[in-house]
Amino acid sequence: MKRLACLILTLALLLSCVAFSVSAADRNVLPFTDADQINHYADCAILYDLGVISGNPDGTFNPGRNVTRAEAAVMACRLLDITVYGGVCKAADIYKGHWAESYIAYVVDMGMMTLSPDGRFQPNLAVTVRDFCRTMLRLLGYENVTDSRIESLIEQTNLLSGFEKGLDQFITRDDCCLLLYNAASCYQIERWVDGKPIYYTDALLNPTSLFEHRFGLIRYTELLTANEYADLNLHDGHLEKGYTKIAEHRAFNVSTGLEYVGRRVDIFVKDDEVVGLPHVHTDETCLSFKDYLTYEAFMFNNGFSVGAETQYYFNYQLSDRYCLIGEYDRSEIICVDSNNDRVFDLVLVVACEEAKFTSAVPVRIEFPDGTKELIPGEHVIYGEVKEGDTVYVVCVSGIWHIFSENE
């Protein structure tokens, strides 16, 4: 299923184009000067809030730079909330006072990372995805993480959920955040009994993840039903700016983009404050199709279906299945399978009209019938468009989204 989801991601998402300028306003959680270059932003945000990752002295994060073994040791310790360790570092090439000395001592002593045959740690050596996953598995409490077992353990724990690169490539700082998030979302093993894992549990004896066990976070997982751009349960409605609501829960004081509405998300909370940003749940499958014929062919050929409980939305307003077959200037059909049972729980049609962008101040667009619409500035979201451009326009809950022909 995960491979299928990755394959479908090659399809162009209209929704991603519409939502880009929406989400950009929310990208103020991280203080790095190159934060706009981070792909796994939500993963980085929660890890930064928890002190697992940090930036460089010059204010950058360098998301594309490879992670070194010393950095991997530091992040592993911080993920375990280990900040002080008094053990002696056994690595022959780590001098007294090395910036990562105590972290390296800990991961070596705990068996999470190993020394070379000649006793060196090689702190500046770049880390492969495979070796980083090995460290994460040992950190989680898995035993016998051998070369013959590592790939099955990675599959079992979903460590590479959302990751599209090979195991033997070097891992970047950006990609490292995704894998750290995936690891911290896994149940942590306390001990093994007769070959079976015994997990750390909460007060109700439910298994807990690293996020919950080590950092005391509370996880809420549900369908995101409303934010400042749309409300699936209220006609033409949306929440006030800076709030997000998930099903069966109150609204949380955190911003999310339009593209999150209708997705199943994890929200982590501590002391009644959201930590990081909401994160699309790793077990969800979201597929996108450019028209009804493509959607229908995929359903027929891949064993997906809709059911009596499937909810249909047209531009985020409750609708029925007939919204799939309308004729639109440009559209996208977004289908969400929240629990991976190959039955879509939500089908959302986003339909846009073609128009001409005639004025930026005030914002005016001209439709093919010759009419002009004056749109109040506070209800318009648009990216790289200029006067005279052909654009596509969609209005969701009174907020107009305008994007260029090439987006």
Buried (B, 14 or more C-beta within 10 A) or exposed (E): EBEBBBEBBEBEBBBBBBBBBBBEEBBEBBEBEBBEBBBBBBBBBBBBBBEBBEBEEEEBBBBEBBBBBBBBBBBBBBBBBBEEBEEEBEBEBBEEEBEBBBBBBBBBBBEBBEBEEEEEBBBEBBBBBBBBBBBBBBBBBBEEBEEEBBEEBBEEBBBBBBBEEEBEEBBBBBBBBBBBBBBBBBBBBBEEEEEEBEBBBEEEEEBBBBBBBBBEBBBBBBBBBBBBBBBBEBEEBBBEEBBBBBEEBEBBEBBBBBBBBBBBBBBBBBEEEBBBBBBBBBBBBBBBBBBBEEBBEBBEEEEBEBEEEBBBBBBBBEBEEEBBEEEBEBBBBBBBBBEEEBBBBBBBBBBBBBBBBBEEEEBBBBBEEEEEBEBEEEEBBBBEBEEEBEBBBBBBBEBBBBBBEEB
